[in-house]
Amino acid sequence: MADIRLQHEQAHALLTQIADAITSLRYGTIHITVQDSQVVQIEKVEKIRLKKPQDADLTSGGCDGAPSRADRITGGSAPVFGH
């Protein structure tokens, strides 16, 4: 009986750790690594969003200051880093 109670407590603690990782993450992923039917690692990868894609000016600009081929195709025009 004590062994079942210990397993239940360990499972509860594991689920609590997973829930904490999820609730503390705004954007990103949670990776759970399992070996021999046991969770051995919980990895949280957090991403930070700087701007919404439609607001970002991510044009590359050509090396001579003219728009690059990619910018001409996609409609971009201003260089990102002030080239």
Secondary structure, 3 states (H helix, E strand, C coil): CHHHHHHHHHHHHHHHHHHHHHHCCCCEEEEEEEECCEEEEEEEEECCCCCCCCCCCCCCCCCCCCCCHHHHHHCCCCCCCCC
